[in-house]
Amino acid sequence: MAKSKSDLIAQDLALKIQHKQFQWGEFLPGENQLAELYGSSRETVRKALEQLTSLGLIQKIKGKGSIVLDLGKYSFPISGISSFAELNKSLGMNAKTELLDYEKMEDLPSLFKKHFPEQEKQAGTYIERLRLIDGEPEVLDCDFLFNPPIKDLPKEAAEKSIYVYLENELGLDISYATKVITVEKIDKELQNKLQLSDKRSVLIASHNFLADTTLFQLTLSFHNPDKFEFIDFARRQKIKF
């Protein structure tokens, strides 16, 4: 799927921020300057800046512009649904993926039963992937994709991007997710995979749904707590009494 002009601008600016062409505490060029630089409209630039804001890369200050935020940690938006491959591109993280496990199962692994006790027995595909950034293990993603609706998932898709395959090849409409974030004690095996000296990990447990409300995936994502922060955006909704 071809990227929109605003996506391309956001990706280019994110890479410039990542590589410190725009330093922390500096303001980005104004919307008019960016529109001229990229040969686009102000509206397109504004959409690109909104993406950077949602990723926690910039903060828009009224009357002054967009200031670059501190990137001492990688910021992951928790309210959106983005694949690791998409985040890698948008944030320029120099990340790689190692496929540790890929197998079809008749029921959930014990680790999933522990964190999703309400889930009934169902067949599916278990995928375990280690995410490395600059050669260091930072995230361990464990996914269980239900069959149905996903009857077959090629190993090559698991090594690259599951969502690209589900959306582009199977035509599935991935829509929303519910997520619970906790700090958990992990066993020695997980500790070794993430090379953590501490026995704690930040865990995001997700139920992922299609547009027709079908639950198609459960995810357990273990993160190095020293390297990541998690951001969200919330807008106050006033209720009339």
C-alpha positions in Angstrom: 0.0 0.0 0.0 1.5 3.4 -1.1 2.1 5.9 1.7 0.4 9.2 1.7 2.3 12.4 1.4 1.7 13.2 5.0 3.0 9.7 6.0 6.2 10.3 4.0 6.8 13.7 5.6 6.2 12.4 9.1 8.6 9.5 8.5 11.3 11.9 7.1 10.9 14.3 10.1 10.9 11.4 12.6 14.2 10.1 11.1 15.7 13.6 11.3 14.7 13.8 14.9 16.1 10.4 15.6 19.4 11.2 14.1 19.5 14.6 15.9 19.2 16.8 12.9 16.6 18.5 15.0 17.8 18.5 18.6 15.8 18.1 21.8 14.4 21.5 22.8 14.6 23.0 19.3 11.6 24.1 17.3 10.9 22.5 13.9 10.5 24.9 11.0 7.1 26.5 10.7 4.3 24.9 8.7 4.8 27.3 5.8 8.5 26.5 5.7 7.8 22.7 5.8 5.2 23.0 3.1 7.7 24.7 0.9 10.5 22.3 1.8 8.3 19.2 1.0 6.4 20.7 -1.9 3.0 20.1 -0.2 0.1 22.0 1.3 0.0 23.3 4.9 -2.9 20.8 5.6 -0.6 17.9 4.6 2.2 19.2 6.8 -0.3 19.6 9.7 -1.4 16.0 9.3 2.3 14.9 9.4 2.9 16.9 12.6 -0.2 15.3 14.2 1.5 11.9 13.7 4.7 13.1 15.3 2.7 14.5 18.2 0.8 11.2 18.7 4.2 9.4 18.7 5.5 11.7 21.5 8.2 13.1 19.3 7.1 16.7 19.4 4.8 19.0 21.4 2.9 21.8 19.7 3.0 25.1 21.6 0.4 27.7 20.7 2.0 30.7 19.0 5.5 29.2 18.9 5.4 26.0 16.9 6.4 22.4 17.4 9.2 21.7 19.9 11.2 18.4 19.8 10.9 16.3 22.9 13.6 14.3 24.6 14.2 11.0 23.0 16.3 9.5 25.8 13.7 6.7 25.7 11.7 5.3 22.8 8.1 6.3 23.1 5.4 3.9 22.2 1.8 5.0 21.7 -0.4 2.6 23.6 -3.8 3.7 22.3 -3.1 3.0 18.7 -2.6 -0.3 16.9 0.7 -0.2 15.1 2.9 -3.1 14.1 6.5 -3.1 15.3 7.6 -2.8 11.7 5.5 0.3 11.3 7.0 1.8 14.5 10.5 0.9 13.3 10.0 2.9 10.1 8.3 5.9 11.7 10.8 6.1 14.6 13.9 5.1 12.7 14.9 2.7 15.5 17.4 0.5 13.6 15.5 -2.5 14.8 15.6 -6.1 13.8 13.4 -9.1 14.5 14.4 -12.7 15.5 11.7 -15.3 15.2 12.2 -17.6 18.2 9.1 -19.8 18.0 6.4 -20.5 15.4 4.0 -23.4 15.8 0.4 -24.4 15.3 -1.4 -25.4 18.5 -4.7 -26.9 19.6 -5.0 -24.6 22.6 -3.3 -21.6 24.2 0.1 -21.9 25.7 0.2 -21.9 29.5 1.6 -18.4 29.6 -1.5 -17.1 27.8 -3.8 -19.1 30.0 -2.3 -17.3 33.0 -2.9 -13.8 31.6 -6.1 -14.5 29.7 -8.0 -16.9 32.1 -11.4 -16.1 30.6 -10.3 -17.3 27.2 -11.9 -20.7 26.1 -9.9 -23.4 24.4 -9.3 -22.6 20.7 -6.8 -23.6 18.1 -4.3 -21.1 16.6 -0.8 -20.2 15.7 1.7 -19.2 18.4 4.5 -16.8 17.4 7.3 -15.5 19.6 9.6 -12.8 18.3 12.5 -10.9 19.9 12.9 -7.3 18.9 16.5 -6.0 18.9 17.4 -2.3 18.7 21.0 -1.4 17.8 21.7 -5.1 18.4 20.3 -5.2 21.9 17.2 -7.2 22.9 14.5 -4.8 24.0 11.1 -6.4 23.4 9.7 -9.9 23.4 6.4 -10.2 21.6 4.3 -13.4 22.1 1.3 -13.6 19.8 -1.5 -16.2 19.5 -3.6 -15.9 16.4 -6.9 -17.7 16.4 -8.0 -20.3 13.8 -10.5 -19.2 12.6 -10.4 -16.5 11.3 -6.7 -17.0 10.5 -6.4 -20.5 9.1 -2.9 -20.2 7.8 0.0 -17.8 8.4 3.2 -18.3 6.5 6.4 -18.4 8.5 7.7 -15.7 6.2 4.9 -13.3 7.3 5.8 -13.9 11.0 9.4 -13.0 10.2 8.4 -9.8 8.6 5.0 -8.2 9.5 1.9 -10.2 10.5 -0.4 -7.2 10.0 0.8 -6.5 6.4 -0.1 -10.2 5.6 -3.4 -10.1 7.4 -4.5 -6.8 5.8 -3.0 -7.1 2.3 -3.2 -10.8 1.6 -6.2 -12.0 3.6 -8.1 -8.7 3.4 -8.9 -8.6 7.2 -10.0 -5.3 8.6 -8.0 -4.8 11.9 -9.8 -2.3 14.0 -9.2 -2.0 17.7 -7.6 -3.4 20.8 -8.0 -3.4 24.6 -4.7 -3.3 26.5 -3.6 -3.8 30.1 -0.2 -2.6 31.2 1.5 -3.9 34.3 5.0 -4.4 35.7 5.4 -8.2 36.3 8.0 -10.6 37.6 9.2 -12.8 34.8 10.8 -16.3 35.0 14.5 -17.0 34.2 13.8 -18.0 30.6 12.2 -14.7 29.7 14.8 -12.8 31.7 17.6 -14.5 29.7 15.9 -13.7 26.4 15.6 -10.0 27.2 19.0 -10.1 29.0 17.6 -8.4 32.0 19.5 -8.2 35.3 16.2 -7.3 37.0 13.4 -9.9 37.2 10.8 -7.4 36.3 9.4 -6.5 32.9 6.8 -4.1 31.6 4.0 -6.2 30.2 1.3 -5.2 27.7 -1.5 -7.8 27.4 -3.8 -7.1 24.4 -7.0 -8.4 23.0 -7.0 -7.5 19.3 -10.2 -7.3 17.3 -11.4 -7.0 13.7 -14.0 -4.4 12.6 -16.8 -7.0 12.9 -15.7 -7.4 16.6 -14.1 -10.8 16.0 -11.3 -11.5 18.5 -8.4 -12.6 16.2 -5.3 -12.2 18.4 -3.9 -12.2 21.9 -0.6 -10.5 22.5 1.8 -10.5 25.5 4.5 -8.0 24.9 7.4 -7.9 27.4 9.5 -4.7 27.5 12.8 -3.7 29.0 11.6 -1.1 31.6 14.9 0.8 31.4 14.6 1.6 27.7 11.0 2.3 27.1 8.3 4.7 28.2 4.6 4.4 27.1 2.6 7.4 26.1 -1.1 8.1 25.5 -3.1 11.0 24.4 -6.4 11.9 26.3 -8.8 14.7 25.6 -11.1 15.9 28.3 -14.8 15.3 27.5 -17.0 17.7 29.4 -20.3 16.2 30.7 -23.2 18.5 31.2 -25.1 18.1 34.4 
